[in-house]
């Protein structure tokens, strides 16, 4: 039973819950716990005290909220909500502020909403409550910290290992010494939960009648399923691979993402009621029409990029020229592979690094990489490049394949031409070469990792879907709508190759769209919504060294599919969490 209060301007709900002794209304008693834990409460003069806004909202004092300067100081860390001793299930201060703050001429009425917050939360594609979960670690409240993360994304253990952590690049602690190790703190909470006898499973809403089909069990599809399950929808995820996880399962090597971590976090989604069916090909085994006949009312396609691009150069039809994505997939699925002693990897991105390191572990004795980009332009992250070089992989930057060299029908090597520029003056991909400077490398295996594309065969399952040579056409990237009513497309299939956390973010937004579609709301609504990180330059802050997690030495990890990084122990995690400034989200009203 749900009781709505007119006093609260329809912003919050009080739930009736069964407790020993009878039923009891969970409500706000203005006890002050939430105001006491506010991390920015002591940083500013009383008239700007952000604690005031909490009770203003809870008491429904909309006018006072809108006229209070405290509004612009909230860091939106969610600590107030997670600390409520009554467990009042209101929507959260951040969400309430976003909805009721009309900006009072701060920006034009037709402009996108901008919400000031800690720069870490603003920079995170999934906008998880980073200051909140870091604060929970500092306080030793680990399950509460994990709960804050899982409200926004289901993969803290995965992203705690493979995320490119743009949040850290914006961390204001970097103005003092080094950014907070946000990625490792997220992993700490997830790994600790894995050791618990009873693992945390997010609560799901009251069961709804509508069924939703998700095509693709990668990060975007599973994130959408997770968010829809929370809202009570019956969700079935279909994937043509024999395992769930998409590219997390078959594109990220196990030395970066152990399979037990992936499987455990997917199992949590299953425990929330989501059904996952593997080995099902959309367009062959099922279609939109067949799913509609089975009662599904909305659809989300997140098929990922599982096709490698070709070079289209002389000799590419020789044997032992393998697409890198297919190579990683075969290794992950423990299928038979044959790799030569001398292997060349073509490409300079993170996937190419993974392919090269996996080739070493699959039996290659010598691995070289070659890419069009200069060393400074390589798209792979610096620390990944260093890992490759540490293990003896030779990188040849600024070289482009000219022709494959064969003898008696067998691959013998590859001839390269010097690449003088990758992009033109408009930063469009338009490589230029100096063919007077050539280089030849011997090889008995070449792994092509020069880009990924969508396998468009899935469109056989929805022939009316508008497509382009790049993939399905998305009408609006804030909603992920397509030209087909009730059909949404997200993840890499919608915008090209990006990171796991960006796929998670698209899945979240697609879930919002599907919920609004099924409940008859305006899908567009207040979207796109722009988070604005607030810069803060502290003075007089004590220097504290960033914690370094233990890591296997090169000799310990070389040639083995064992995880490199070991993560923080509890002492390191609490020390690192204490480095957080916690007041980065403040700003004065314009």
N, C-alpha and C positions, 0 to 999 in steps of 0.2 A: 504494500500500500504506500502511495506517495502523497504527501501533503504539500500543496503549493501555498506560499504566503504572498498575498498581494503587497505586503510591506516591502518585499524584496525586489520589486520591479521585475519579477520573473527571472531573476538572475541565478537564484540558488534553489536547491531542493533539499528538504529534510526528509530522510527516510525513516520509516517505522521498522524497527528491527526487533526480533524476538530475543529476549535476554532472560536469565533466570528470574522468576518472580512475576513474569508477565511481559506485556509489550511496553515499550518505552519510546518516546519520540526523541530521536537524536537531534538536538538543536544547539544553537549557540547561546551560552550563558554569559558571554562577555567576560570570561575568566582571565583573559589577558595573556594566556600562554603564547598565542601566535604573535602578539606584539612584542613579547619579551625576547623571542628568538630572532626577530628581524635583524639581519646582519648589518644594515645600514642605519639602524635606529639611533646610534650614538655619534654619528659622523657629522650631523648638521644641526643648525639652530632649531629650537623647538617648533617654530612656525612652519618648518619644512619637514617635521618628523614624519617619516613614511609609515610609522605605526598607526597614525591616525586614520590613514586610508582604509586599513583593514576593517576596523569597526564601522567606518562610514558605509562601506559596501555591505557588510553583513546586516547593518540596521536599515539598509535601503535608502540612505541619505544621498540620493543621486546628485542633488544640487550642490551639496557641500563637497562632494567628491570632485565635481567638475570645477569648482572654484578654488580648490586647495592646491597649493604648490607642491604638496606632498606627492601628488599624482606623478610628477615627473622625476621623483627620486627612487621609486620602486625598482629594484634590480630584477624582479620577476624570477626569483630563484625557487619559488614554491615551498620554501622552508616553513612558512606560516601554515600552509595547508596540511603539510605532512605531519606537523607537530600537534595538531588539534587532538586533545585528550578525549573528546567526544566522537572523534572520527566523523564529523559532520561532512557528508559527501558533496560539498559544494564544488562548483566547476573549477575553482582555482582563481587566485587573485589575477594572474596574468591574463587569463581568458576574459575575466570580468572587466579588467581595465581596458583591454583591447576593444570590447564591445561597447562600453559606455563612454569612453573618452572621445568626445566629439572634436577635440583639438582646438576649439575656441578660436578659430581663424589662424591657428598655428600653421596650417597648410590649406591650400584651396580645397573646396568641397569635393571637386572632381578628381583630386589627386589620390594616389594610392595611400592607404594608411601606413604610417610609419610608427613603429613601436620601439622606443628606446629600451635597451637592455644591456646586460653585460656583453662585451664584444665576443666572448666565447660562445655564448648561446646564440647570438645573432649570426655568427660565422658558421655554426653547425648547420648543415643542410637539413637535418631532422629537427633542429631547434630544441634539443633536449635540455633539461634544467641543469646545466653544468654547475653553476654556483651552488645549487641545492644539493646535488649528490656529493659534491666535494665537501660541503659543510657537514653532511651526514657522516662521511668517513672520518672527518676530524672529531666528530662527537661520538664515534664508535657505534653509530646506528646504521649498520651495514644493510640490513634488509630494507629499511626505509629509503636508503640511497638507491638500492637496486630497483625498488618500486618506482621511484621518480624516473629512472631511465626507461623502464619497461612501459611506462605510460605513453612514451613517445616513440619507442623503437624496440623491437624484440630481440636484438642481437648484440648485447653488450660484450659478450665473450668473443664474438666474431670481429666486431668493429674495434674491440680492445686489442686486436692483433693486426688487422689489415687496413684499418682506416688511415687515410692520408692526413688526418687530424688538422683541418684548416682552423679549428678553434684555437689551437696552440699558437698559430702564427699571429693571431689577434690578441692574445692574452696580455693584459696590461702589466702583469708581473714581469714581462720581458723588458719593461722600462726600468726595472730595478736590477735584475740579474738575468734569470732565464725564465721562460714561460713554464707554467704548471704542466706536469706530465699527465695531461688529461686522459690521453689514450690508455696509459697504464693504470690509472685510477679506476677507469671504467672496467678494465679487465680484472682488476683486483676484486671488485664487487661480484662480477660474474663468476670468477673462479672459486671464490669463497662459497657462493651459493651452490655450486656444483658438488661441494663436499658435504653439504647439509643432508641430513637424513630425509627431511621433507623440503623439497625445493619450492621456491616461490613460483606460483602460477597466478597471473592476473585474473581478477574476477571478471566474469562475463555478465552482460546485461540480461534483462528478462527476454526469454526466447521470443523471437519474431517469426512470422509465417514465411516471409520472403526468403528465397534461396538465391545465392550468388555463386556464379562460376568464375573461377580464376584460372587462366591458361598460362602456365609457367610457374614452376616452384622455385624460382630464384629469389633474390632479396626483395625485389619490387612486389612480386606476386605474394610472397609469404607475409610481407609487411602489411599489404592491403588486407589479406585474410585475417591477420592478427587484429587489426583495428576494427574490422567488421564484426569479428567474433565478440569483441568487447561490447559492441552495441547490440548483441543478441542475434545477429543474422546467422543462418545456416550457410556455411561456406564449404565448397568443395574445390580443391586445387588439383588440376590435371597437368601432368608433365610427361613428355615422351621419353625422357631418360629413365633408366632403371632405378635411379636414386633421386631423392629430393635435395634441393639446394642450388640447382642451376650451376652457374659458373663458380659459385662458392665451393661446390662439390667436385667439379671436373675441370675447373680452370685455375684454381688457386692450389698450389702444391701443399701437401700435408706438413712440410717443414715450416710453412708459414701459418697454416690453419689446420691443426690436428682434427681428424675426422670425428673424434669423440666429442669435441667442443661443438662442431657443427650439428651433429646428430642430437646432442642434448638440447640445444636451443630450438631446433625444429620440433623436438618432442614436446616442449612446453606449449607450442602452438597447437599441436595435436591434442594435448591435455585440455586445452581450452575449448575443444569441440570441433576443430577444423579437420575435415577429412582430406587426406592427400592420396591421390591415385597416380602411381607412376606407370610407365610403359604404355601411356595412352597418347596417341598422336591426334592433335586437333587438325581437322580437315580430312582425316581418314577414318578414325574410330568414332569421332564425335564432331558435330558442327553446331553452329548457333541454333539452327532449326531443331536439331535433335535435343539440344539442351533445353530449349523452350518447351518442347513436348514433355520433358522431364520435370517441368515446373520452375526452371530458373528464370528470374526476372531481370537480372542485371549481369554484366559480363566485364571482366577486366583481363586484357591480354598483355602479358609481360614475358615475351618469349626469349628475350635476350639476344645476344649476337654470337651465334655458334658457327658461323662460316668465315673462314680465313680468305683474305683477298689474294689474288695471284699477281705475279710480276709481269707476265706477258713478255718475256725475253727469250732469246734463242736458247734452245736446249732444255726448256722447263719440263718437257715431257720425259726426261730421263728418269730412271728408277732412283729411289732413295731421296727424292725431293718431297718433303713431307710438310704439310701445314702445321704450324705450331700449336694451334688450338686443338686439332685432332690428336696430336702427339700427347698433349697434357691430358686430354680426355682418356686416351687409352691407358696411360700410366695410372690415372686415378681409379679407373675401373678394373685395373689389374689385367688388362688384355695383353695379348702377345705383341711385342714390339721388337724391331731389329734396328739397332743403331750402330753406326761405324765407329772406328777408333778416332777418326778426325772429322769433327762436326763443325759446321758453320751455321750460325744463327743470323738470319737477316732481320734487322729491326733494332730500334733503340729505346722502346718503351718498357714499362714494367712487365708486361707479358713476355717480352723478349728475354728479359732478365730471368723470369721464372722458367722459361723454356731452356735457357742455357744452363742454369743450375740443376734443373731436372735431368737434362741430358748427361751431365756429369754423374748423377746418381743412377742413371739408367745404363751406364756402361761405357760411355765415351771416355777416351783417354785424354783427348785434347779438344777444347772448345774455344772457338773464336767467334766474336760478334762483329758485324759490319752494319753501319747505318749511314743514312744520308746526312744526318745532323752532325754538327761539330760537337766536341765533348761538352761544351757549355750549353748547347741547344738540345741535347738529348732529353726526351720527355720523361724518361725514367727518373724516379726520385734519387737524390744523391746517395742516400744511405743504401739503397738497393744496388746502385752501381758499385759502391764500395764493397758490398758483400760479394758481388761477382768477381771483382778484381782480387779480393782477399783469397778466394778459392782458386785463383790461377787462370781465370777466364781472360783472354786477350780481347780488348775492345779496339776496333778499327773505325774511328769516326770519319765522316766526310767522304765515304766511298759508296758508290751505287753499283748494283749488279749490271754488267754489260752482256755477259753470256755465260751459260753453263758449259763446262768442258767435259766431253765424253770420249770414251775409247772402247771400241767393241761393244757398244750399247750400254756401257756402265759409266756412272758418274765418276769423274776424276778430279774435278776442281771447279773453280768459279773465277771468272775474270771480272775485275771491277774497274770503273772509271771514276776519276776524282770529281766529287760534287763540290761546286764552288758556292752554291746558294740553294737553299731549300724553298724559301718563300720570296715572292716578289715584293715590290714597294707597298702593296696593299695588304701584305701578309697573307696572301693566298698561296696555297701549295702549288709551286711552279719550279721544280728543281732545275738547276743549270749545271752543266758538266764541262770539264776540260778533258776531252778524250785523247789528248796528247800524253796525259799522265795515267798510266794503267798499272794495275796490281793484280797478281794471280795468287790464289791460295789453293792448296791441295785440300780435297775433301772427299769422303765417301758417303757422307750424309749432309744434307742441307735442310734446315728447318726454317720455313717462311713464316715470319711474324710481323707482317707489315700493315696490319689493319684487320678489322672484323666487320662483318655485315650480317643482316637479318636473313635467315632462311625463310623466304617468302612462301614456301609451300603451305604454311599455316593459313594463308588467305583462301585456300580451297574450302575452308570451313566457314567463311563469311565472304562470299563473292561480291557482295554489295559494298564492302569496305573500300573507301578511296585510298589509293596507294600512290607512291612515287618511286623512282628508281632507288631512293634511299631507304624506303620502308613505308609503313602505314602512315597516313596523314592525320596529324592531331590538330583539331580546330583551335584549341586553346590550351597552352601549356600550364595555365594555372588550374585547369580543371581536368585535363587529359581527355576531353570529349572527342569523339569522332563524328563522322557524318551518319553513323548508324545509331538510332535511338537506343539508349541503354547500354551502349558498348563504349568502353574506355580502353585506351592503350597507354602503357607507361613503361618505365625502366629504359634500358638501353635501346630497345626496339623503337622508342618514340623520339629519342634525341641523340643517339650515337653512344659510343663507348665512354662511360664515366665510372665513378667509384661505387663501391657497395653502399656507402652511406647516402649517396645521391639517389641510388635506386630505392633505398628505404624511404627517402623523402617523397619520391614520386608515388610510391605505394600508399603512403599516408594520405597524400592529397587525393589520389584516386578513390580511396575509401571514403573520404569526406564527400566527394562528388556522388558516389554510389548511394550513400546514405541519404543525401539530399534528393537525389533522383527518385528513390523509392518512397520517400516520405512527402513528395510533392513540394519540396522547397526550391528556392532559387539556387541553382547549382553555382552560378557565378558569385552571387552574394558579395561579400567583402574581399574578394580575391582579385588579383594577387595581393598578398599581404607582405609587407616589407619590414623585416626586423632591422633596426639601426643600432649598431654597436656603439657604445659611448666610450670614448677614449678618456683615460684617467692617468695622470702623471703624479704618482705619490712622491712625497718628500719625507725624508727621515725614516724610511722603512728599512729595517735591518736586513742585511744581506743574508740569504739562506741558499745554500747550494742545492741545485736540482738533484733529486735522487736518480741513480742509475740502476736499472734492474740487472740482475746477473744474466750473463749470456755465455753460451757455449763458445769455446775457443774454436778457431778454424780447424785445428786438428781433430777436435771432438765431433764436429758436425760434418766435415767434408765427406762427401760420398754417402751420407746417411739421410733418410727421410725422418729426421728427428727435429723437433722444434728448437729453433735457435734461442729464443728469448724465454726466460723463466718467470718474468713478472715480479711484482713487488711482494715482499712479505708484509705482515701487518704493521710492523714498526716503520718501515719505509713509507707505506701508504699513508699512515697518519701524519708522519713528518711532512710528506709532500702536500697533503691536504691542508696542513697548517700554513703553507706558503701562500695560499690563496688570499687575495686582498679582500674579497667578498663585497666590496662596495662599488664595483665598477659600473653598475647600471644606472647610477644617479645622473640626473641632469636637471637644470633649472627650466621652468616653463619659459618659452620664448615670449 
